[in-house]
Amino acid sequence: MASHKNIRKSPAQQHAPTAVAEPIHSNTLTKSYWLWGVILIAFFALITFWNTAQHGFVLDDVQIIEQNKVTQTGISAENLKTIFTTSHRYGMQGDEEHTLYRPMTKSFFAFFWQWGEGNPQTFHRGNIFLFALTAIMLFIVMFRFFKQQFLPAFGVAFLFVLHPIHTEVVANAKSLDEILGMLGILISIWGFQRYFEKRQIIWFPIALIGFLFALFSKESAVIGIALAPMILYFGSSDFKLKQSIVIVASMALLFGIFYLARENAIGWYLKTYQNDPNILDNIISMTKKDPGKAGGSYDLNLLLPTVVYLMGYYVFKLFFPFILSSDYSYSVVQVKSWTDWEFILSLILLIVLIVILARQIKSKHPLSAGIWWFLIAYSIVSNLFITIGVSFAERLMFLPSVGWCLAIVGIALSFSKNNQHEFKESGWMNMFKSQPILLGLTIIFALPFIYQSIQRNKDWVNLETLVKKDLSEFPNSTHLNFYWGNYLSGSEYAEGKSPQQIIPALQEALGAFRKSLAIHPDLPAEGFNSLGKTFSEIKRLAPGTPNAYMDSALFYYKKAYEKNPKNAAFVNNIGTIYSEIGRLQSNRFFLDSAYRYFYIAYQSDTTSPVFKGNIGVVMRSMGDRLNALNWLYRSYYSDTLAISASWTCKMIEGTYREMNNLQEADRWAFKAQQTESLRQNRR
């Protein structure tokens, strides 16, 4: 008889719960644990983020939702066709950035706008409930991954729900794309799990529909092609290579369909106007051999250390998410070299992760699965393979953070003395006693996480509270200083305030813009435009201010126009300055210049009542009152409830008074009051 050798197993092999036989327990008990998991995860998701339900719109919500004509059109067959054949930002006047294609997300925005009549609370509540649904789907997927073991599945979903790094996604309405993208990927994985377990054909198309839903919600969901077979491999003892091939091939086919739709919608822009990301948005652009030139190659001595450093910074934020920010532009994160300590620490971390993967690749341990999930999901946003719009953002950790949660649970299971099933027929207490390390580690993270998430949510209530808080933590952020200046110089801040209250805020805004420029001697086009607007507003509210303020306004408006000559608002602002100078000095040259710029703006957007009205005003200043009235009428009747409508009525009134037609002047004076009243009631 052959002798049996005593072979010592590694800890990973001893404690690999996904590789053991199926648990022995009743179907009724399994359903009970499943149901309680769904209820508890939904409960914690709702209570953690419910204090965002009353928030307003902030940051990119303005371009994609609040001032986007396509979003505001609501749901109809015609508008859905527009949404699926145009870019994500299409519909925002002056926004010429068309690199994103997320029609499913924008369809939800249009639905929320129509349903809630533009109320931001509708969007925030939609985010909360869809986040809760996504968390539920994560628990369901993990429940099958852990072979119907409650505690590890619940631990993964519980940590995910409470993690403060997700506050940006849930609290910022426009980040619904992250939620829908992950939701679709999880539905896809769940469908494949059911199909390969039950061999019921209905689950296969459900899996494919989920993936297609994810792709049309956010492009980076393409990473689901790798995540789905990976999680099925680690969660099954008999998952075969041919099954992976079937999954990858079918998902790749759907990606091809999505790619064709995307090319049809924005391919023209990507081929014609695609440039490198702004340096202030993505520091990876600084690692190019020639940063001032679009395209070209990268300096690997800068690119690789920077990418590794950013990965390490993300992992640090996952473990210590207690100082968060809505923006990580220059100089919060910076380009690194081979000798920087941040890179060296991140490299050590990466080596440790690779070693763990190499040692446990065959054990199918949850820790390995977590590391794989993180690295795969992170790869698409790492800027190593493709350059994206930002170098670092908390929202980009929404999907990769699942890997972190899974790894934490895997670590706890590695140290567990109980490598059999975690629960018996005897109930909950024995289940908790069977995994004390997992239970304890989950609680250690959960208690500070839920507190930090609820507190961080409060910062997102509006732009003022958000930027003020983030600036206190990161005072040398170019964008945060720009955002603060933009807020102080904006109409939202000025509403209901006297000039004596507004002027000091505008002066503070100038200081914020100047600090932004001192950190990096450049701003995005919107930044120069806001700086010009600030100078112009100070001069308007305080006429005794030196004329140099008007010159500065014109200077910065022109810089904005140089950086983005397609933005009609920038052209219009130049015309406004020329019009004001021409009116004050009765100088025909400046009035002619104003008309020229106003007309360029009008040609860029012939639907804008503002551009038509401005042409009418400058013609009135030239003495051409009949043509002035023609343009002012066109302005008013193109949108009788526009913000500019009552102002247009007053301009028509003034023109008629200059023509001594007092009857018409009085009629339009009354119409101005009526129009403003209607607009206020609509608000």
BASEBA-173831 format. One record per residue (C-alpha): z, y, x. Coordinates in steps of 0.001 Angstrom, whole numbers, plus 500000, padded with zeros to 6 digits. Layout:
N
ZYX
...
***
This chain:
683
500000500000500000
499086503414501348
502037505649502168
502594508933500298
503102511926502543
505466514708501574
503176517733501470
504961521089501278
503338523532498842
503126527269499401
505189529562497155
501970530763495546
501038527207494616
504520526478493357
504621529477491063
501127529718489683
501717529569485949
498050529831485105
497237526577486852
499764524327485074
499203522195482022
499127523657478529
502569524668477164
504222522257474757
505389524155471692
504519524403468037
501560526363466748
503904528249464422
506055529433467325
502951530526469233
501759532625466297
505220534153465969
505268535242469627
501691536526469323
502504538561466213
505677540032467671
503791540963470834
501138542825468840
503774544647466774
505931545647469763
503022546825471905
501665548939469036
505144550344468414
505733551393472020
502223552836472342
502760555003469269
506246556249470114
505349556972473753
502385559192472931
503078560437469415
504290563793470762
500660564571471707
499557564513468044
500074568281467594
498353569328470836
495347571616471048
492094571393472992
492243571857476780
489861571800479767
486632569859479077
487526569499475393
485913572920475006
482465571926476301
482295568507474675
484140569122471413
485364572589470457
482198574566471223
479633571766471089
477107572180468275
476175568490468230
479794567412467868
480326569997465134
477321568725463147
479258565581462230
477923562168461313
474420561822459902
471401559696460727
469644562676462292
472632563738464377
473310560189465555
469705560067466772
470355563307468688
473590561921470151
471949558701471363
468951560491472890
470716563348474723
473423563820477332
477164563779476688
477497567569477089
474343568461475187
475061571011472471
477241573354474505
475546576724475025
475121577423478725
476141573945479907
473239572585481908
475002569526483340
473310566439481912
474420563594484192
476611561770481648
475457559496478824
478257558415476454
476823558419472925
479407556086471386
482225558390472460
480398561453471199
479768559713467879
483514559300467508
483949563004468323
481420563949465639
483211561696463144
486635563166463990
485242566699463709
483779565989460289
486848564103459072
489397566642460322
487216569757459904
487584570604463584
491378570250463697
492396569100467204
495211567023465686
492603564632464285
491256564007467776
494679563487469306
495779561098466587
492516559225467034
493255558906470758
496779557624470069
495731554938467587
492754553800469662
494999553644472748
497435551490470765
494533549239469720
493415548959473355
496949548017474428
497081545375471683
493787543917472919
495203543837476460
498203541829475219
495913539436473326
493726538886476408
496786538392478631
498374536043476087
495397533705476466
495236534330480220
498858533162480591
498234530198478287
500205531642475395
503273532514477467
504840535563475862
506859537261478608
504191537664481319
501559538717478767
503943541189477175
505044542436480602
501488543354481608
500734545168478335
504180546803478208
503879548282481710
500372549470480883
501477551208477683
504341553084479313
502663554065482601
502740557875483019
499397557927484810
497807557332481395
499081560593479925
495862562376480878
493732559837479027
495740559870475810
496738563559475771
493292564929476689
490979564490473687
487775564218475709
489166561205477634
488524559004474622
485618557674476713
488126555888478973
489899554319475994
486722553144474263
485238551829477506
488293549698478246
488611548614474610
485042547304474673
485606545419477941
488751543757476565
486975542760473347
484240541258475504
486701539267477633
488561538092474516
485287536940472954
484373534946476056
487871533445476173
487572532239472582
484026530985473082
484802528823476116
488020527502474525
486758526820471004
483031526393471670
482311528331468478
479059530258468860
480275533249466824
482495534392469696
479626534781472141
477858537631470274
481268539246469654
481775539287473418
478339540824473988
478790543449471269
482114544436472831
480451544937476214
477591546943474716
480146549116472901
481898549704476242
478686550679478051
477679553227475422
481209554657475559
481313555155479336
478829554147482023
481467552774484417
482141549937481941
479347548129483784
482166546792485961
482965544460483065
480200542217484408
482545541314487276
485880541567485437
485022539101482656
484153536043484798
486984536887487210
489687536873484538
488263533710482963
488272531962486357
491905532859487071
493015532046483537
491471528595483300
491894525386485245
488374524157484503
486196527278484466
482892526371486099
480275528262488098
477580527781485481
479805529438482910
480108532472485198
476336532562485533
475931532550481739
478400535435481372
476936537540484172
473331536958483092
473959537840479439
475983540950480335
473366542019482873
470716541791480163
472753544125477956
473201546510480849
469420546582481163
469160547653477518
471777550343478084
470019551526481238
466722551960479383
468462553987476658
470141556122479304
466876556676481147
465208557737477919
467979560251477230
468749561809480634
466388560219483145
464323563407483243
467354565380484386
468558562855486954
465133562768488587
464598566524488553
467922568324488842
470442565852490228
472449567431493042
475491566449495057
478837566985493300
480449570345493925
482649570223497026
485587571558495025
485242568705492526
484614565918495001
485640566199498646
483289563290499421
480535565926499517
482307567336502591
481710564059504450
477947564513504438
476277565119507767
474860568314506266
477201569369503408
475026572344502527
471961570213501876
471426568192498699
470895564510499376
471000563187502899
473333560738504603
477091560623505010
479135560655508198
480844557250508074
483551558493510457
484658560769507625
483508558888504519
485258555564505179
488686556971506158
488569559321503172
487699556552500700
490464554291502057
492965557178501964
492110557934498324
492659554281497411
496092554391499039
496917557608497195
496015555941493888
498324552994494658
501099555439495550
500622557164492183
500787553808490401
504176553056491951
505518556637491858
503832558520488994
506415561278488833
504408564240490124
501178564332488159
498358566833487819
495348567489485634
493361568329488763
493207567024492336
490455569214493718
490450570730497204
492921571173498844
495240568772497024
493181565953498528
491287566456501775
488816564685504033
490499562305506496
489620560872509907
490487557614511662
493624559149513208
495236560639510084
498484558911509100
497499558844505419
494434556800506292
496396554456508589
498981553689505888
496238553126503327
494391550835505739
497529548758506267
497873548447502494
494238547352502155
494680544728504879
497775543357503131
495853543067499861
492982541258501582
495392538834503305
497063538005499975
493666537377498415
492566535158501302
495729533035501119
495817532682497333
492163532559496319
492414528897495287
495848529064493675
494695531258490784
497967533139491000
498416536195488712
499149538333491768
495693537545493151
494138538164489751
495849541556489612
494606542555493055
491090541431492202
491159543375488927
492332546524490709
489775546335493518
486872545503491200
487719548231488678
488439550751491442
485166550079493260
483100551894490609
485164555110491003
485861554858494740
482850557012495766
481979554328498319
479037552753496490
478036555624494216
479134559251494366
480734560388491122
481721563849489859
485305563849491179
487109562472494203
490456561804492510
491655561862488903
494457560115487053
492110559114484228
490082557030486687
493093554689487023
493079553781483329
491170550508483782
492232549713487402
495916550106486464
495706546834484513
495411545153487904
498589546872489079
500480545742485953
499201542184486388
500169542210490073
503731543359489282
504112540494486807
502603538135489390
505159539237492003
507991538560489547
506609535103488761
506332534330492485
510096534682492835
510937532864489623
512790529567489927
511306528407486664
507733527288487224
507537525370483972
507018526881480548
508995530006479858
510073529256476321
511132526349474166
511675525774470504
515221527166470841
514094530793470615
514108534199472255
517332534099474275
516342530993476195
512945532539476817
514510535663478327
516944533572480385
514067531521481778
512450534533483486
515248536947484541
513310538387487490
510265539195485367
512459540697482658
514475542733485147
511457544047487091
509727545078483866
512788546997482719
513200548678486132
509720550180485795
509772550665482019
512828552924481678
511702555738484017
508074555302482943
508638555894479235
510784558959479972
508208560405482379
505316559745479973
507018561496477067
507942564462479270
504482564707480832
502859564668477390
504563567990476669
502652569656479514
499348568883477789
500137570883474630
497752573679475678
496019575106478733
498843577526479536
501615574931479707
499404572439481552
498094574705484301
501408576511484781
503191573177485309
500536571712487598
500322574889489685
504055574681490308
503476571255491892
500129571936493594
499880575704494311
497001575215496770
494580573679494298
491379575706494097
490650574629490542
494168575106489197
494218578688490463
490801579223488917
491953577673485625
494986579962485555
492839583024486136
490403581804483516
493187581382480977
494756584813481596
491359586509481301
490263584559478234
490094585511474576
492762582947473607
495391584741475691
494273588204474550
494328587410470829
496916589543469007
497960591438472133
497678595146472900
495731596501475895
499078597310477542
499940593606477379
496508592346478369
495843594504481441
498756593112483552
497579589586482698
494057590484483815
495431591824487092
497335588559487548
494102586705486780
492384588618489595
495155587466491926
494643583843490865
490879584060491411
491381585659494838
493832582922495842
491306580327494728
488667581936496917
491132582136499820
491696578365499668
487951577761499680
485420580614499917
483409579420496974
483798578849493261
481738577010490676
479369579238488736
481873579375485866
484498580700488272
482357583614489449
481465584350485844
485148584473484853
485919586709487830
483173589109486780
484473589055483216
487971589958484413
486744593068486259
484667594042483231
487578593654480789
489934595722482935
487372598539483029
486819598290479266
490512598381478382
491398601014480985
488436603424481236
490240605370483968
489899602393486283
487562603117489253
483852602487488647
484028599930491457
485413597509488877
482087597628487024
480231597109490307
482456594112491087
481812592663487638
478060592920488171
478371591411491659
480220588305490459
478067587886487351
475034587815489632
476699585242491917
477300583044488860
473652583483487863
472478582602491381
474468579354491308
473258578432487832
470194580404486693
469804578133483647
473030579329482041
472075581836479348
475624583214479098
475545584301482742
472259586143482221
473639587772479096
476708589012480979
474527590750483575
472683592446480729
476020593547479237
477011595379482418
473623597092482725
473810598038479050
477266599574479444
476274601538482560
473050602696480920
474873603794477752
477551605726479645
475073607415481983
472192607696479463
470087606046482143
466891604392480856
466480602329484033
469742600454483417
468927600056479725
465548598530480598
467312596129482989
469790595230480246
466960594498477795
465219592288480369
468312590153480990
469193589981477287
465687588781476505
465883586086479220
469122584877477622
467485584895474176
464545582847475457
467012580277476820
468686579948473409
466808581498470480
469510580348468038
472336582429469526
473343585366467270
475023587042470262
471827587297472305
469862588687469351
472613591171468601
472742592392472191
468991593075472157
469524595102468998
472367597109470571
470416597996473718
467407599047471601
469721601273469612
470877602855472876
467202603410473769
466706605232470452
464467602538468931
466569602146465770
464021600289463620
463607597512466190
467358597601466727
467922596926463025
465371594107463102
467250592286465904
470661593005464391
469546591606461027
468228588491462778
471563588164464562
473648588435461399
471592586119459197
471255583419461862
474984582702461368
476942584829458890
480230583204459940
479742583479463703
482467585133465774
480046588011466396
479037588428462708
481473591207461750
480702593018465023
476990592814464176
477690594328460735
479452597241462414
476483597753464750
474148597839461724
476503600270460004
476523602550463042
472727602468463311
472323603469459655
474791606337460118
472737607601463053
469735607501460681
471783609423458027
471407606512455588
475043606637454435
474561604343451453
473400601473453651
476022602351456243
478816602044453650
477347598794452366
477395597248455837
480884598614456527
482091596711453470
480101593633454563
481838593795457969
485258593605456292
484089590842453968
482587588806456813
485738589044458932
487884588012455969
485684584975455282
485790583941458928
489577584258459076
489960582172455911
487687579525457381
489909579334460459
***
